[in-house]
Amino acid sequence: MIQKIFLTPFQKFVKIESFSGILLLITTLIALIWSNSSFGDSYRDLWQYDIGIVAKGFEFKKPLILWINDGLMAIFFFLIGLEIKRELLIGELNSVKKMAFPLFGALGGMIVPVAFFLFLNQNPETFKGWGIPMATDIAFSLAILNILGNKIPLSLKIFLTAFAIVDDIGAVLVIAIFYSGTINTM
C-alpha cells in the first residue's frame, strides 16, 4: 500500500531526466526563502555545522560548506570536464569550426555583463567588483537543460554546456589573475 501510494510515484519521478533540475530549482527557492526569513541565522549556522569522521584518536571534521564547496563541487566540475573532453575528442566539439561558436559566445557572455556592470555602476570604489557578473552558473544552466529534456536538440545542449564551461573557466582565470594576491604554480 505505502509503496503504491508513495514509493512508486517517487521512483518514477527520480528516474525522469528533469528530476535533478527540478530538485535544484526547488531547493534554491527554499534556501532563498529560508535565508531571508526570520530563521536566516539557523540557515547560516547549518553551513557551519561540523561533519566528518571521528574514531579512536582520529578526528576529521569540517564545516558542511567546505564539504560541498571543496568536495562535491570538485566532483561536479570533474564530471563536467569529462563530458567536455568526450565532446572535444569524439563529439560535437571535435573541430575548431564546431568549437568556435560556443567559445565566442562565452567570450561575449563574459564581456557584455562586465560592460553593463561598469556602465551602470558609476561608483569608482565598487569598480573592483567587475569580475562578479561575468560567470554563468553552470549548475543552473544544466538544471534548465535537464528540465527541458528531449524538447531541445542535442546540439543546443552541447552548445550551452560548452558555453557555460568556457564562461566559468574564464571567470576562474579572472579571479585567479585579478582577485588573488599571488598564483602558486606548484
MITOR-763458 format. One record per residue: residue number from 1; residue in one letter; x negated, y negated, z negated of N, C-alpha, C in turn. Coordinates in nm, 2 decimals. Example, Ala and Ser with C-alpha at 12.3 -4.5 7.8 and 13.67 -1.06 7.14 Angstrom:
<recs>
+-----+---+--------+--------+--------+--------+--------+--------+--------+--------+--------+
:   k : r :   n_xx :   n_yy :   n_zz :  ca_xx :  ca_yy :  ca_zz :   c_xx :   c_yy :   c_zz :
+-----+---+--------+--------+--------+--------+--------+--------+--------+--------+--------+
:   1 : A :  -1.32 :   0.57 :  -0.78 :  -1.23 :   0.45 :  -0.78 :  -1.32 :   0.33 :  -0.78 :
:   2 : S :  -1.28 :   0.22 :  -0.71 :  -1.37 :   0.11 :  -0.71 :  -1.29 :   0.00 :  -0.79 :
+-----+---+--------+--------+--------+--------+--------+--------+--------+--------+--------+
</recs>
This chain:
<recs>
+-----+---+--------+--------+--------+--------+--------+--------+--------+--------+--------+
:   k : r :   n_xx :   n_yy :   n_zz :  ca_xx :  ca_yy :  ca_zz :   c_xx :   c_yy :   c_zz :
+-----+---+--------+--------+--------+--------+--------+--------+--------+--------+--------+
:   1 : M :  -0.08 :   0.12 :   0.00 :   0.00 :   0.00 :   0.00 :  -0.09 :  -0.13 :   0.00 :
:   2 : I :  -0.18 :  -0.13 :  -0.09 :  -0.27 :  -0.25 :  -0.10 :  -0.35 :  -0.26 :   0.02 :
:   3 : Q :  -0.40 :  -0.15 :   0.07 :  -0.48 :  -0.15 :   0.19 :  -0.40 :  -0.21 :   0.31 :
:   4 : K :  -0.28 :  -0.16 :   0.32 :  -0.20 :  -0.20 :   0.44 :  -0.16 :  -0.35 :   0.43 :
:   5 : I :  -0.14 :  -0.40 :   0.31 :  -0.10 :  -0.54 :   0.29 :  -0.22 :  -0.64 :   0.30 :
:   6 : F :  -0.33 :  -0.60 :   0.23 :  -0.44 :  -0.70 :   0.21 :  -0.56 :  -0.66 :   0.29 :
:   7 : L :  -0.61 :  -0.53 :   0.28 :  -0.74 :  -0.49 :   0.33 :  -0.74 :  -0.49 :   0.48 :
:   8 : T :  -0.64 :  -0.42 :   0.54 :  -0.64 :  -0.41 :   0.69 :  -0.63 :  -0.54 :   0.76 :
:   9 : P :  -0.55 :  -0.64 :   0.72 :  -0.55 :  -0.77 :   0.79 :  -0.68 :  -0.84 :   0.77 :
:  10 : F :  -0.74 :  -0.83 :   0.65 :  -0.87 :  -0.89 :   0.62 :  -0.98 :  -0.83 :   0.71 :
:  11 : Q :  -0.98 :  -0.70 :   0.72 :  -1.08 :  -0.63 :   0.80 :  -1.07 :  -0.67 :   0.95 :
:  12 : K :  -0.95 :  -0.68 :   1.00 :  -0.92 :  -0.73 :   1.14 :  -0.97 :  -0.87 :   1.16 :
:  13 : F :  -0.95 :  -0.95 :   1.06 :  -0.99 :  -1.09 :   1.06 :  -1.14 :  -1.10 :   1.07 :
:  14 : V :  -1.21 :  -1.02 :   0.98 :  -1.36 :  -1.03 :   0.98 :  -1.42 :  -0.98 :   1.11 :
:  15 : K :  -1.35 :  -0.89 :   1.17 :  -1.41 :  -0.83 :   1.30 :  -1.40 :  -0.93 :   1.42 :
:  16 : I :  -1.31 :  -1.03 :   1.41 :  -1.30 :  -1.12 :   1.53 :  -1.42 :  -1.21 :   1.53 :
:  17 : E :  -1.45 :  -1.25 :   1.65 :  -1.57 :  -1.33 :   1.67 :  -1.57 :  -1.46 :   1.60 :
:  18 : S :  -1.45 :  -1.52 :   1.59 :  -1.44 :  -1.65 :   1.53 :  -1.44 :  -1.66 :   1.38 :
:  19 : F :  -1.45 :  -1.54 :   1.31 :  -1.45 :  -1.54 :   1.17 :  -1.55 :  -1.63 :   1.11 :
:  20 : S :  -1.68 :  -1.61 :   1.15 :  -1.79 :  -1.69 :   1.09 :  -1.77 :  -1.84 :   1.10 :
:  21 : G :  -1.72 :  -1.88 :   1.22 :  -1.70 :  -2.02 :   1.24 :  -1.58 :  -2.08 :   1.16 :
:  22 : I :  -1.48 :  -2.00 :   1.15 :  -1.36 :  -2.04 :   1.07 :  -1.41 :  -2.05 :   0.92 :
:  23 : L :  -1.48 :  -1.95 :   0.87 :  -1.53 :  -1.94 :   0.74 :  -1.62 :  -2.07 :   0.71 :
:  24 : L :  -1.71 :  -2.10 :   0.80 :  -1.80 :  -2.22 :   0.78 :  -1.71 :  -2.34 :   0.77 :
:  25 : L :  -1.62 :  -2.36 :   0.85 :  -1.54 :  -2.49 :   0.85 :  -1.45 :  -2.49 :   0.72 :
:  26 : I :  -1.40 :  -2.38 :   0.68 :  -1.31 :  -2.38 :   0.56 :  -1.40 :  -2.41 :   0.44 :
:  27 : T :  -1.51 :  -2.34 :   0.43 :  -1.60 :  -2.37 :   0.31 :  -1.66 :  -2.51 :   0.31 :
:  28 : T :  -1.68 :  -2.56 :   0.43 :  -1.73 :  -2.70 :   0.43 :  -1.62 :  -2.80 :   0.38 :
:  29 : L :  -1.50 :  -2.77 :   0.42 :  -1.39 :  -2.86 :   0.38 :  -1.37 :  -2.85 :   0.23 :
:  30 : I :  -1.38 :  -2.72 :   0.17 :  -1.37 :  -2.70 :   0.03 :  -1.48 :  -2.78 :  -0.04 :
:  31 : A :  -1.61 :  -2.77 :   0.01 :  -1.72 :  -2.83 :  -0.05 :  -1.71 :  -2.98 :  -0.05 :
:  32 : L :  -1.66 :  -3.04 :   0.06 :  -1.64 :  -3.18 :   0.07 :  -1.53 :  -3.23 :  -0.03 :
:  33 : I :  -1.43 :  -3.16 :  -0.04 :  -1.32 :  -3.20 :  -0.14 :  -1.37 :  -3.18 :  -0.28 :
:  34 : W :  -1.43 :  -3.07 :  -0.31 :  -1.48 :  -3.04 :  -0.45 :  -1.59 :  -3.14 :  -0.49 :
:  35 : S :  -1.69 :  -3.17 :  -0.40 :  -1.80 :  -3.26 :  -0.44 :  -1.75 :  -3.40 :  -0.46 :
:  36 : N :  -1.64 :  -3.44 :  -0.39 :  -1.59 :  -3.58 :  -0.40 :  -1.48 :  -3.59 :  -0.49 :
:  37 : S :  -1.45 :  -3.49 :  -0.57 :  -1.34 :  -3.49 :  -0.67 :  -1.39 :  -3.52 :  -0.81 :
:  38 : S :  -1.30 :  -3.52 :  -0.90 :  -1.35 :  -3.55 :  -1.04 :  -1.43 :  -3.43 :  -1.09 :
:  39 : F :  -1.43 :  -3.32 :  -1.02 :  -1.51 :  -3.20 :  -1.05 :  -1.65 :  -3.20 :  -0.98 :
:  40 : G :  -1.69 :  -3.31 :  -0.93 :  -1.81 :  -3.32 :  -0.85 :  -1.93 :  -3.28 :  -0.93 :
:  41 : D :  -1.94 :  -3.31 :  -1.06 :  -2.06 :  -3.27 :  -1.14 :  -2.07 :  -3.12 :  -1.14 :
:  42 : S :  -1.96 :  -3.04 :  -1.15 :  -1.97 :  -2.90 :  -1.15 :  -2.02 :  -2.84 :  -1.02 :
:  43 : Y :  -1.98 :  -2.91 :  -0.91 :  -2.03 :  -2.87 :  -0.78 :  -2.18 :  -2.89 :  -0.77 :
:  44 : R :  -2.23 :  -3.00 :  -0.82 :  -2.38 :  -3.03 :  -0.82 :  -2.45 :  -2.93 :  -0.91 :
:  45 : D :  -2.39 :  -2.90 :  -1.03 :  -2.45 :  -2.81 :  -1.12 :  -2.46 :  -2.67 :  -1.06 :
:  46 : L :  -2.36 :  -2.63 :  -0.98 :  -2.37 :  -2.50 :  -0.92 :  -2.49 :  -2.48 :  -0.83 :
:  47 : W :  -2.53 :  -2.58 :  -0.76 :  -2.65 :  -2.57 :  -0.67 :  -2.78 :  -2.56 :  -0.75 :
:  48 : Q :  -2.78 :  -2.61 :  -0.88 :  -2.90 :  -2.60 :  -0.96 :  -2.90 :  -2.47 :  -1.05 :
:  49 : Y :  -2.80 :  -2.39 :  -1.04 :  -2.79 :  -2.27 :  -1.12 :  -2.90 :  -2.17 :  -1.08 :
:  50 : D :  -2.98 :  -2.13 :  -1.18 :  -3.09 :  -2.03 :  -1.15 :  -3.04 :  -1.89 :  -1.13 :
:  51 : I :  -3.08 :  -1.83 :  -1.02 :  -3.05 :  -1.69 :  -1.00 :  -3.18 :  -1.62 :  -0.96 :
:  52 : G :  -3.19 :  -1.49 :  -0.98 :  -3.31 :  -1.42 :  -0.94 :  -3.32 :  -1.29 :  -1.01 :
:  53 : I :  -3.45 :  -1.24 :  -1.02 :  -3.48 :  -1.11 :  -1.07 :  -3.54 :  -1.12 :  -1.21 :
:  54 : V :  -3.49 :  -1.05 :  -1.31 :  -3.55 :  -1.05 :  -1.44 :  -3.57 :  -0.91 :  -1.48 :
:  55 : A :  -3.69 :  -0.87 :  -1.51 :  -3.72 :  -0.74 :  -1.56 :  -3.82 :  -0.75 :  -1.68 :
:  56 : K :  -3.86 :  -0.64 :  -1.74 :  -3.96 :  -0.65 :  -1.85 :  -4.09 :  -0.72 :  -1.80 :
:  57 : G :  -4.11 :  -0.83 :  -1.87 :  -4.24 :  -0.90 :  -1.84 :  -4.24 :  -0.97 :  -1.70 :
:  58 : F :  -4.13 :  -0.97 :  -1.63 :  -4.13 :  -1.03 :  -1.50 :  -4.00 :  -1.11 :  -1.48 :
:  59 : E :  -4.02 :  -1.23 :  -1.43 :  -3.90 :  -1.32 :  -1.41 :  -3.93 :  -1.40 :  -1.28 :
:  60 : F :  -3.84 :  -1.39 :  -1.19 :  -3.84 :  -1.47 :  -1.07 :  -3.71 :  -1.53 :  -1.04 :
:  61 : K :  -3.69 :  -1.65 :  -1.09 :  -3.56 :  -1.72 :  -1.08 :  -3.59 :  -1.86 :  -1.01 :
:  62 : K :  -3.49 :  -1.89 :  -0.92 :  -3.50 :  -2.02 :  -0.85 :  -3.35 :  -2.07 :  -0.85 :
:  63 : P :  -3.34 :  -2.20 :  -0.83 :  -3.20 :  -2.26 :  -0.82 :  -3.14 :  -2.21 :  -0.69 :
:  64 : L :  -3.01 :  -2.20 :  -0.69 :  -2.93 :  -2.15 :  -0.58 :  -2.96 :  -2.22 :  -0.45 :
:  65 : I :  -2.98 :  -2.35 :  -0.46 :  -3.00 :  -2.43 :  -0.34 :  -3.13 :  -2.39 :  -0.27 :
:  66 : L :  -3.23 :  -2.35 :  -0.35 :  -3.36 :  -2.31 :  -0.29 :  -3.34 :  -2.17 :  -0.22 :
:  67 : W :  -3.27 :  -2.08 :  -0.28 :  -3.24 :  -1.95 :  -0.22 :  -3.18 :  -1.97 :  -0.08 :
:  68 : I :  -3.09 :  -2.07 :  -0.07 :  -3.02 :  -2.10 :   0.05 :  -3.11 :  -2.17 :   0.15 :
:  69 : N :  -3.17 :  -2.28 :   0.11 :  -3.25 :  -2.37 :   0.20 :  -3.38 :  -2.30 :   0.24 :
:  70 : D :  -3.45 :  -2.23 :   0.15 :  -3.57 :  -2.17 :   0.18 :  -3.56 :  -2.02 :   0.22 :
:  71 : G :  -3.45 :  -1.96 :   0.19 :  -3.44 :  -1.82 :   0.22 :  -3.34 :  -1.79 :   0.34 :
:  72 : L :  -3.21 :  -1.82 :   0.31 :  -3.11 :  -1.79 :   0.41 :  -3.13 :  -1.87 :   0.54 :
:  73 : M :  -3.16 :  -2.00 :   0.52 :  -3.18 :  -2.09 :   0.64 :  -3.30 :  -2.04 :   0.72 :
:  74 : A :  -3.40 :  -1.99 :   0.66 :  -3.52 :  -1.94 :   0.73 :  -3.48 :  -1.82 :   0.82 :
:  75 : I :  -3.40 :  -1.73 :   0.76 :  -3.35 :  -1.62 :   0.83 :  -3.26 :  -1.66 :   0.95 :
:  76 : F :  -3.17 :  -1.76 :   0.92 :  -3.08 :  -1.81 :   1.02 :  -3.16 :  -1.86 :   1.14 :
:  77 : F :  -3.26 :  -1.95 :   1.12 :  -3.34 :  -2.01 :   1.23 :  -3.42 :  -1.90 :   1.29 :
:  78 : F :  -3.47 :  -1.80 :   1.22 :  -3.54 :  -1.69 :   1.28 :  -3.46 :  -1.62 :   1.38 :
:  79 : L :  -3.33 :  -1.59 :   1.34 :  -3.24 :  -1.52 :   1.44 :  -3.21 :  -1.61 :   1.56 :
:  80 : I :  -3.19 :  -1.74 :   1.53 :  -3.16 :  -1.83 :   1.65 :  -3.28 :  -1.83 :   1.74 :
:  81 : G :  -3.40 :  -1.83 :   1.68 :  -3.52 :  -1.83 :   1.76 :  -3.54 :  -1.70 :   1.84 :
:  82 : L :  -3.50 :  -1.59 :   1.79 :  -3.50 :  -1.46 :   1.86 :  -3.40 :  -1.47 :   1.98 :
:  83 : E :  -3.29 :  -1.53 :   1.96 :  -3.19 :  -1.54 :   2.06 :  -3.24 :  -1.62 :   2.18 :
:  84 : I :  -3.30 :  -1.74 :   2.14 :  -3.35 :  -1.82 :   2.24 :  -3.47 :  -1.76 :   2.32 :
:  85 : K :  -3.55 :  -1.68 :   2.24 :  -3.66 :  -1.61 :   2.31 :  -3.61 :  -1.51 :   2.41 :
:  86 : R :  -3.50 :  -1.44 :   2.38 :  -3.44 :  -1.35 :   2.47 :  -3.39 :  -1.42 :   2.59 :
:  87 : E :  -3.33 :  -1.54 :   2.57 :  -3.28 :  -1.61 :   2.69 :  -3.39 :  -1.67 :   2.77 :
:  88 : L :  -3.50 :  -1.71 :   2.71 :  -3.62 :  -1.76 :   2.78 :  -3.69 :  -1.65 :   2.86 :
:  89 : L :  -3.69 :  -1.53 :   2.81 :  -3.76 :  -1.42 :   2.88 :  -3.68 :  -1.35 :   2.98 :
:  90 : I :  -3.55 :  -1.32 :   2.95 :  -3.47 :  -1.24 :   3.05 :  -3.33 :  -1.30 :   3.07 :
:  91 : G :  -3.30 :  -1.41 :   3.01 :  -3.16 :  -1.46 :   3.01 :  -3.14 :  -1.58 :   3.10 :
:  92 : E :  -3.05 :  -1.66 :   3.05 :  -3.01 :  -1.78 :   3.13 :  -3.11 :  -1.89 :   3.13 :
:  93 : L :  -3.21 :  -1.89 :   3.05 :  -3.31 :  -1.99 :   3.04 :  -3.45 :  -1.95 :   3.09 :
:  94 : N :  -3.45 :  -1.85 :   3.18 :  -3.58 :  -1.79 :   3.22 :  -3.65 :  -1.86 :   3.33 :
:  95 : S :  -3.61 :  -1.98 :   3.37 :  -3.68 :  -2.06 :   3.47 :  -3.68 :  -2.20 :   3.42 :
:  96 : V :  -3.78 :  -2.28 :   3.47 :  -3.78 :  -2.42 :   3.44 :  -3.66 :  -2.49 :   3.49 :
:  97 : K :  -3.61 :  -2.45 :   3.60 :  -3.49 :  -2.51 :   3.66 :  -3.37 :  -2.49 :   3.56 :
:  98 : K :  -3.35 :  -2.37 :   3.51 :  -3.24 :  -2.34 :   3.42 :  -3.26 :  -2.41 :   3.28 :
:  99 : M :  -3.39 :  -2.43 :   3.24 :  -3.42 :  -2.48 :   3.11 :  -3.41 :  -2.63 :   3.11 :
: 100 : A :  -3.42 :  -2.70 :   3.23 :  -3.43 :  -2.84 :   3.23 :  -3.30 :  -2.91 :   3.18 :
: 101 : F :  -3.18 :  -2.86 :   3.22 :  -3.06 :  -2.92 :   3.18 :  -3.04 :  -2.93 :   3.03 :
: 102 : P :  -3.06 :  -2.82 :   2.95 :  -3.04 :  -2.83 :   2.81 :  -3.16 :  -2.91 :   2.74 :
: 103 : L :  -3.28 :  -2.91 :   2.80 :  -3.39 :  -2.99 :   2.75 :  -3.36 :  -3.14 :   2.76 :
: 104 : F :  -3.32 :  -3.18 :   2.88 :  -3.29 :  -3.32 :   2.90 :  -3.17 :  -3.37 :   2.82 :
: 105 : G :  -3.07 :  -3.27 :   2.81 :  -2.95 :  -3.30 :   2.73 :  -2.99 :  -3.32 :   2.59 :
: 106 : A :  -3.08 :  -3.24 :   2.54 :  -3.12 :  -3.25 :   2.40 :  -3.20 :  -3.38 :   2.37 :
: 107 : L :  -3.28 :  -3.42 :   2.47 :  -3.36 :  -3.54 :   2.46 :  -3.26 :  -3.66 :   2.45 :
: 108 : G :  -3.16 :  -3.66 :   2.54 :  -3.06 :  -3.76 :   2.53 :  -2.98 :  -3.76 :   2.40 :
: 109 : G :  -2.95 :  -3.64 :   2.35 :  -2.88 :  -3.62 :   2.23 :  -2.96 :  -3.67 :   2.11 :
: 110 : M :  -3.09 :  -3.68 :   2.12 :  -3.17 :  -3.74 :   2.02 :  -3.19 :  -3.89 :   2.03 :
: 111 : I :  -3.21 :  -3.93 :   2.15 :  -3.24 :  -4.08 :   2.18 :  -3.12 :  -4.16 :   2.16 :
: 112 : V :  -3.00 :  -4.12 :   2.21 :  -2.88 :  -4.20 :   2.21 :  -2.84 :  -4.23 :   2.06 :
: 113 : P :  -2.83 :  -4.13 :   1.97 :  -2.79 :  -4.16 :   1.83 :  -2.89 :  -4.25 :   1.76 :
: 114 : V :  -3.02 :  -4.24 :   1.79 :  -3.12 :  -4.33 :   1.73 :  -3.09 :  -4.47 :   1.79 :
: 115 : A :  -3.07 :  -4.48 :   1.92 :  -3.04 :  -4.62 :   1.97 :  -2.92 :  -4.68 :   1.91 :
: 116 : F :  -2.81 :  -4.60 :   1.89 :  -2.69 :  -4.65 :   1.83 :  -2.72 :  -4.69 :   1.68 :
: 117 : F :  -2.80 :  -4.61 :   1.61 :  -2.83 :  -4.64 :   1.47 :  -2.91 :  -4.78 :   1.47 :
: 118 : L :  -3.01 :  -4.79 :   1.55 :  -3.09 :  -4.92 :   1.55 :  -3.00 :  -5.04 :   1.59 :
: 119 : F :  -2.91 :  -5.02 :   1.69 :  -2.83 :  -5.13 :   1.74 :  -2.73 :  -5.17 :   1.63 :
: 120 : L :  -2.66 :  -5.07 :   1.57 :  -2.56 :  -5.10 :   1.47 :  -2.61 :  -5.14 :   1.34 :
: 121 : N :  -2.73 :  -5.10 :   1.31 :  -2.80 :  -5.12 :   1.18 :  -2.89 :  -5.25 :   1.19 :
: 122 : Q :  -2.84 :  -5.36 :   1.14 :  -2.92 :  -5.48 :   1.15 :  -3.00 :  -5.52 :   1.03 :
: 123 : N :  -3.02 :  -5.42 :   0.94 :  -3.09 :  -5.44 :   0.82 :  -3.23 :  -5.38 :   0.84 :
: 124 : P :  -3.34 :  -5.46 :   0.85 :  -3.47 :  -5.40 :   0.87 :  -3.52 :  -5.31 :   0.76 :
: 125 : E :  -3.47 :  -5.33 :   0.64 :  -3.51 :  -5.24 :   0.53 :  -3.46 :  -5.10 :   0.54 :
: 126 : T :  -3.35 :  -5.08 :   0.62 :  -3.29 :  -4.95 :   0.64 :  -3.33 :  -4.89 :   0.77 :
: 127 : F :  -3.41 :  -4.96 :   0.85 :  -3.45 :  -4.90 :   0.98 :  -3.52 :  -4.77 :   0.97 :
: 128 : K :  -3.59 :  -4.75 :   0.85 :  -3.67 :  -4.63 :   0.83 :  -3.58 :  -4.50 :   0.84 :
: 129 : G :  -3.45 :  -4.52 :   0.83 :  -3.36 :  -4.40 :   0.84 :  -3.33 :  -4.36 :   0.98 :
: 130 : W :  -3.40 :  -4.41 :   1.08 :  -3.36 :  -4.39 :   1.22 :  -3.37 :  -4.24 :   1.26 :
: 131 : G :  -3.44 :  -4.16 :   1.19 :  -3.45 :  -4.01 :   1.22 :  -3.34 :  -3.93 :   1.18 :
: 132 : I :  -3.26 :  -3.98 :   1.08 :  -3.15 :  -3.90 :   1.03 :  -3.04 :  -3.87 :   1.13 :
: 133 : P :  -2.99 :  -3.97 :   1.21 :  -2.88 :  -3.93 :   1.30 :  -2.92 :  -3.85 :   1.43 :
: 134 : M :  -3.05 :  -3.82 :   1.44 :  -3.09 :  -3.75 :   1.57 :  -3.07 :  -3.60 :   1.57 :
: 135 : A :  -3.04 :  -3.53 :   1.46 :  -3.03 :  -3.39 :   1.47 :  -2.89 :  -3.34 :   1.49 :
: 136 : T :  -2.87 :  -3.25 :   1.57 :  -2.74 :  -3.18 :   1.59 :  -2.74 :  -3.07 :   1.49 :
: 137 : D :  -2.63 :  -3.05 :   1.42 :  -2.62 :  -2.94 :   1.32 :  -2.59 :  -2.81 :   1.40 :
: 138 : I :  -2.69 :  -2.73 :   1.41 :  -2.68 :  -2.61 :   1.49 :  -2.58 :  -2.51 :   1.43 :
: 139 : A :  -2.57 :  -2.51 :   1.30 :  -2.47 :  -2.41 :   1.23 :  -2.33 :  -2.45 :   1.27 :
: 140 : F :  -2.30 :  -2.58 :   1.27 :  -2.16 :  -2.62 :   1.31 :  -2.14 :  -2.60 :   1.46 :
: 141 : S :  -2.24 :  -2.63 :   1.54 :  -2.23 :  -2.61 :   1.68 :  -2.20 :  -2.46 :   1.71 :
: 142 : L :  -2.27 :  -2.37 :   1.65 :  -2.25 :  -2.23 :   1.67 :  -2.11 :  -2.19 :   1.62 :
: 143 : A :  -2.07 :  -2.25 :   1.51 :  -1.94 :  -2.22 :   1.45 :  -1.83 :  -2.25 :   1.54 :
: 144 : I :  -1.84 :  -2.37 :   1.61 :  -1.73 :  -2.41 :   1.70 :  -1.74 :  -2.32 :   1.82 :
: 145 : L :  -1.86 :  -2.28 :   1.87 :  -1.87 :  -2.18 :   1.98 :  -1.80 :  -2.05 :   1.95 :
: 146 : N :  -1.82 :  -2.00 :   1.82 :  -1.76 :  -1.88 :   1.78 :  -1.61 :  -1.89 :   1.77 :
: 147 : I :  -1.56 :  -2.00 :   1.72 :  -1.42 :  -2.02 :   1.72 :  -1.36 :  -2.01 :   1.86 :
: 148 : L :  -1.42 :  -2.08 :   1.95 :  -1.37 :  -2.08 :   2.09 :  -1.38 :  -1.94 :   2.15 :
: 149 : G :  -1.48 :  -1.86 :   2.11 :  -1.49 :  -1.72 :   2.16 :  -1.50 :  -1.71 :   2.31 :
: 150 : N :  -1.41 :  -1.63 :   2.37 :  -1.42 :  -1.60 :   2.51 :  -1.35 :  -1.71 :   2.59 :
: 151 : K :  -1.30 :  -1.81 :   2.53 :  -1.23 :  -1.92 :   2.60 :  -1.33 :  -2.01 :   2.68 :
: 152 : I :  -1.46 :  -2.00 :   2.65 :  -1.56 :  -2.08 :   2.72 :  -1.66 :  -1.98 :   2.79 :
: 153 : P :  -1.72 :  -2.02 :   2.90 :  -1.81 :  -1.93 :   2.97 :  -1.94 :  -1.92 :   2.89 :
: 154 : L :  -2.00 :  -1.80 :   2.92 :  -2.13 :  -1.77 :   2.85 :  -2.24 :  -1.88 :   2.88 :
: 155 : S :  -2.24 :  -1.93 :   3.00 :  -2.34 :  -2.03 :   3.04 :  -2.32 :  -2.15 :   2.95 :
: 156 : L :  -2.20 :  -2.19 :   2.92 :  -2.18 :  -2.31 :   2.83 :  -2.23 :  -2.28 :   2.69 :
: 157 : K :  -2.20 :  -2.16 :   2.64 :  -2.25 :  -2.12 :   2.51 :  -2.40 :  -2.12 :   2.50 :
: 158 : I :  -2.47 :  -2.07 :   2.60 :  -2.61 :  -2.07 :   2.61 :  -2.67 :  -2.21 :   2.62 :
: 159 : F :  -2.60 :  -2.30 :   2.70 :  -2.65 :  -2.44 :   2.71 :  -2.64 :  -2.51 :   2.57 :
: 160 : L :  -2.52 :  -2.50 :   2.51 :  -2.50 :  -2.56 :   2.38 :  -2.59 :  -2.51 :   2.27 :
: 161 : T :  -2.62 :  -2.38 :   2.27 :  -2.71 :  -2.32 :   2.18 :  -2.85 :  -2.38 :   2.20 :
: 162 : A :  -2.90 :  -2.37 :   2.33 :  -3.03 :  -2.42 :   2.36 :  -3.04 :  -2.57 :   2.33 :
: 163 : F :  -2.94 :  -2.65 :   2.36 :  -2.93 :  -2.79 :   2.33 :  -2.95 :  -2.82 :   2.19 :
: 164 : A :  -2.87 :  -2.75 :   2.10 :  -2.88 :  -2.77 :   1.96 :  -3.02 :  -2.73 :   1.90 :
: 165 : I :  -3.07 :  -2.62 :   1.96 :  -3.21 :  -2.58 :   1.91 :  -3.31 :  -2.68 :   1.94 :
: 166 : V :  -3.32 :  -2.72 :   2.07 :  -3.42 :  -2.82 :   2.11 :  -3.40 :  -2.95 :   2.03 :
: 167 : D :  -3.28 :  -2.99 :   2.01 :  -3.25 :  -3.11 :   1.93 :  -3.30 :  -3.09 :   1.79 :
: 168 : D :  -3.28 :  -2.98 :   1.73 :  -3.32 :  -2.95 :   1.59 :  -3.48 :  -2.95 :   1.59 :
: 169 : I :  -3.54 :  -2.89 :   1.69 :  -3.69 :  -2.89 :   1.69 :  -3.74 :  -3.03 :   1.70 :
: 170 : G :  -3.68 :  -3.11 :   1.79 :  -3.72 :  -3.25 :   1.80 :  -3.70 :  -3.32 :   1.67 :
: 171 : A :  -3.59 :  -3.30 :   1.60 :  -3.57 :  -3.36 :   1.47 :  -3.67 :  -3.32 :   1.36 :
: 172 : V :  -3.70 :  -3.19 :   1.36 :  -3.81 :  -3.14 :   1.27 :  -3.94 :  -3.20 :   1.30 :
: 173 : L :  -3.97 :  -3.22 :   1.43 :  -4.10 :  -3.28 :   1.46 :  -4.10 :  -3.43 :   1.42 :
: 174 : V :  -3.99 :  -3.50 :   1.44 :  -3.99 :  -3.64 :   1.39 :  -4.00 :  -3.65 :   1.24 :
: 175 : I :  -3.94 :  -3.56 :   1.17 :  -3.95 :  -3.55 :   1.02 :  -4.10 :  -3.53 :   0.98 :
: 176 : A :  -4.16 :  -3.43 :   1.05 :  -4.30 :  -3.39 :   1.02 :  -4.39 :  -3.50 :   1.05 :
: 177 : I :  -4.37 :  -3.57 :   1.16 :  -4.47 :  -3.67 :   1.20 :  -4.45 :  -3.81 :   1.14 :
: 178 : F :  -4.32 :  -3.85 :   1.13 :  -4.29 :  -3.99 :   1.08 :  -4.25 :  -4.00 :   0.93 :
: 179 : Y :  -4.20 :  -3.89 :   0.87 :  -4.15 :  -3.89 :   0.74 :  -4.23 :  -3.82 :   0.63 :
: 180 : S :  -4.33 :  -3.75 :   0.67 :  -4.42 :  -3.68 :   0.57 :  -4.55 :  -3.75 :   0.56 :
: 181 : G :  -4.61 :  -3.74 :   0.45 :  -4.74 :  -3.80 :   0.43 :  -4.85 :  -3.75 :   0.51 :
: 182 : T :  -4.87 :  -3.62 :   0.51 :  -4.97 :  -3.55 :   0.59 :  -4.92 :  -3.42 :   0.65 :
: 183 : I :  -4.98 :  -3.37 :   0.75 :  -4.94 :  -3.24 :   0.81 :  -5.06 :  -3.15 :   0.79 :
: 184 : N :  -5.03 :  -3.04 :   0.72 :  -5.14 :  -2.94 :   0.69 :  -5.12 :  -2.83 :   0.79 :
: 185 : T :  -5.22 :  -2.81 :   0.88 :  -5.20 :  -2.71 :   0.99 :  -5.25 :  -2.57 :   0.94 :
: 186 : M :  -5.30 :  -2.56 :   0.82 :  -5.34 :  -2.43 :   0.77 :  -5.27 :  -2.39 :   0.65 :
+-----+---+--------+--------+--------+--------+--------+--------+--------+--------+--------+
</recs>
